[in-house]
């Protein structure tokens, strides 16, 4: 990456500032050196007492500085720190948290040992803040949205500081950047879109409600110009909605999960007229979300990735997509939304029972049973010993209005709510992937119909792909077990990590950015939270 003029100035200031910290200490000052060192170390010790990890790091080096010393190594670390801070807004971070100019001013004024010790700790704290923000996220998402169940993958401060003293500092700062290909592509998309916005964006919006092949006129010209500025077609003076424009619209529709009919209907036109600034916000939120998944152990050589708002479940092997199927996610109602979290798939169940969630039992099934003791004939009621009890006993308890003591389940069969197979990654939220008899829902554009679990369009093929690692003929194995009609648990010999994510903006290895609707409104909330802590569009608009 080219060094900007701003960075060049910072570099010269930091290098020239060696004299700040005693590189040319006059002989007359030697008598006060011990007092200065003692004051420095005391200030450091006092300031880091509330952070065990940082305190342990400085104790191991007898409270010697890593930033404010006069040697070449300290100067190199200062330079790497200031240069990294100057690029904070490239990553969509709150740049004012790491105000380089303020730190430079503090460096110039730190003349005595105590001031230098306080500055040493401030630089360390700011470094750790920056490292945390860049590596694993600015926000604590669970404090903002209850349905985001993620612990940020923070690194140990002592480990970060030790690396900084043992390795090339510039290389350490570069290693803080999430290494996923998606993060790299998102950052490039952010920079390109920022540049486009600075040049005027995508031009005027298209006033027509809809346009189709064969139409002519000024609205077609406006549509053509906007598509050209978006990169979907070449500029032209044509006033006709021709085959070239139809192809461009189909490509745009594919990138926005719209029906690919080549007609700029209402939904397509609304997506075309979204302001580039709004798309930029989506990209920056996606970058923050990507930081939350920057796990030290990685996402798994093989893992399952479900982008909820893309309505697809994928199997990823060695960073390559090897299987994909459509999905249905939880309804937009607050108590039915699918949460975001990561866990590990341990087994699948062929011919599963469906154990009815307590919320459905209380809200739907008990009222039905009170109204009609013969209702719910497709369900079984099971006591705490696993014994099936009579419907009369269940109806009696339901009518009493007291605590209902039975588990409710639907036996395996063609009408089972889970279909023929479910995929289990045991978690506190009772979320899993499964088949469904309601196959017609997969033809919908917006697929938010479940009570929270994720339904798969091709669950058998999904099972074959998972079993291929452990059986020679996964299809025969699966189908033989299925035909038995027996409820069968099949462990995965190698458990597979599962990541349920929510990305309204994401990339593909080739082609344009992809955008999806914020069906749960989560990204809108996250952008406001990012904006509140100082993240802003580089165009100056929030």
Rosetta blueprint (number, residue, H / E / L):
1 X L
2 X L
3 X L
4 X L
5 X H
6 X H
7 X H
8 X H
9 X H
10 X H
11 X H
12 X H
13 X H
14 X H
15 X H
16 X H
17 X H
18 X H
19 X H
20 X H
21 X H
22 X L
23 X L
24 X L
25 X L
26 X L
27 X H
28 X H
29 X H
30 X H
31 X H
32 X H
33 X H
34 X H
35 X H
36 X H
37 X H
38 X H
39 X H
40 X H
41 X H
42 X H
43 X H
44 X H
45 X H
46 X H
47 X H
48 X L
49 X L
50 X L
51 X L
52 X H
53 X H
54 X H
55 X H
56 X H
57 X H
58 X H
59 X H
60 X H
61 X L
62 X L
63 X L
64 X L
65 X L
66 X L
67 X L
68 X L
69 X L
70 X L
71 X L
72 X H
73 X H
74 X H
75 X H
76 X H
77 X H
78 X H
79 X H
80 X H
81 X H
82 X H
83 X H
84 X H
85 X H
86 X H
87 X L
88 X H
89 X H
90 X H
91 X H
92 X L
93 X L
94 X L
95 X H
96 X H
97 X H
98 X H
99 X L
100 X H
101 X H
102 X H
103 X H
104 X H
105 X H
106 X H
107 X H
108 X H
109 X H
110 X L
111 X L
112 X L
113 X H
114 X H
115 X H
116 X H
117 X H
118 X H
119 X H
120 X H
121 X H
122 X H
123 X H
124 X H
125 X H
126 X H
127 X H
128 X H
129 X H
130 X H
131 X H
132 X H
133 X H
134 X H
135 X H
136 X H
137 X L
138 X L
139 X L
140 X L
141 X H
142 X H
143 X H
144 X L
145 X L
146 X L
147 X L
148 X E
149 X L
150 X L
151 X L
152 X L
153 X L
154 X L
155 X L
156 X L
157 X H
158 X H
159 X H
160 X H
161 X H
162 X H
163 X H
164 X H
165 X H
166 X H
167 X L
168 X L
169 X H
170 X H
171 X H
172 X H
173 X H
174 X H
175 X H
176 X L
177 X L
178 X L
179 X L
180 X L
181 X H
182 X H
183 X H
184 X H
185 X H
186 X H
187 X H
188 X H
189 X H
190 X H
191 X H
192 X H
193 X H
194 X H
195 X H
196 X H
197 X H
198 X H
199 X L
200 X L
201 X L
202 X L
203 X L
204 X L
205 X L
206 X L
207 X L
208 X L
209 X L
210 X L
211 X E
212 X L
213 X L
214 X L
215 X L
216 X E
217 X L
218 X H
219 X H
220 X H
221 X H
222 X H
223 X H
224 X H
225 X H
226 X H
227 X H
228 X H
229 X H
230 X H
231 X L
232 X L
233 X L
234 X L
235 X L
236 X L
237 X L
238 X L
239 X L
240 X E
241 X L
242 X L
243 X H
244 X H
245 X H
246 X H
247 X H
248 X H
249 X H
250 X H
251 X H
252 X H
253 X H
254 X H
255 X H
256 X L
257 X L
258 X L
259 X L
260 X L
261 X L
262 X L
263 X L
264 X E
265 X L
266 X H
267 X H
268 X H
269 X H
270 X H
271 X H
272 X H
273 X L
274 X L
275 X L
276 X H
277 X H
278 X H
279 X H
280 X H
281 X H
282 X H
283 X H
284 X H
285 X H
286 X H
287 X H
288 X H
289 X H
290 X H
291 X H
292 X H
293 X L
294 X L
295 X L
296 X L
297 X L
298 X L
299 X L
300 X L
301 X L
302 X E
303 X E
304 X E
305 X E
306 X E
307 X E
308 X H
309 X H
310 X H
311 X L
312 X E
313 X E
314 X E
315 X E
316 X E
317 X E
318 X L
319 X L
320 X E
321 X E
322 X E
323 X E
324 X E
325 X E
326 X E
327 X E
328 X E
329 X E
330 X E
331 X L
332 X L
333 X L
334 X L
335 X L
336 X L
337 X L
338 X L
339 X L
340 X E
341 X E
342 X E
343 X E
344 X E
345 X E
346 X E
347 X E
348 X E
349 X E
350 X E
351 X L
352 X L
353 X L
354 X E
355 X E
356 X L
357 X L
358 X H
359 X H
360 X H
361 X H
362 X H
363 X H
364 X H
365 X H
366 X H
367 X H
368 X H
369 X H
370 X H
371 X H
372 X L
373 X L
374 X L
375 X L
376 X L
377 X L
378 X L
379 X E
380 X E
381 X E
382 X E
383 X L
384 X L
385 X L
386 X L
387 X L
388 X E
389 X E
390 X L
391 X H
392 X H
393 X H
394 X H
395 X H
396 X H
397 X H
398 X H
399 X H
400 X H
401 X L
402 X L
403 X L
404 X L
405 X L
406 X L
407 X E
408 X E
409 X E
410 X E
411 X L
412 X L
413 X L
414 X L
415 X L
416 X L
417 X L
418 X L
419 X L
420 X L
421 X E
422 X E
423 X E
424 X E
425 X L
426 X L
427 X L
428 X L
429 X L
430 X L
431 X L
432 X L
433 X E
434 X E
435 X L
436 X L
437 X L
438 X L
439 X H
440 X H
441 X H
442 X H
443 X H
444 X L
445 X L
446 X L
447 X L
448 X E
449 X E
450 X E
451 X L
452 X L
453 X L
454 X E
455 X E
456 X E
457 X L
458 X L
459 X H
460 X H
461 X H
462 X H
463 X H
464 X H
465 X H
466 X H
467 X H
468 X L
469 X L
470 X L
471 X L
472 X L
473 X L
474 X H
475 X H
476 X H
477 X H
478 X H
479 X H
480 X H
481 X H
482 X H
483 X H
484 X H
485 X L
486 X L
487 X L
488 X E
489 X E
490 X E
491 X E
492 X E
493 X E
494 X E
495 X E
496 X E
497 X E
498 X E
499 X E
500 X E
501 X E
502 X L
503 X L
504 X L
505 X E
506 X E
507 X L
508 X L
509 X L
510 X L
511 X L
512 X L
513 X L
514 X E
515 X E
516 X L
517 X L
518 X L
519 X L
520 X L
521 X L
522 X H
523 X H
524 X H
525 X H
526 X H
527 X H
528 X H
529 X H
530 X H
531 X H
532 X H
533 X L
534 X L
535 X L
536 X L
537 X L
538 X L
539 X L
540 X L
541 X L
542 X L
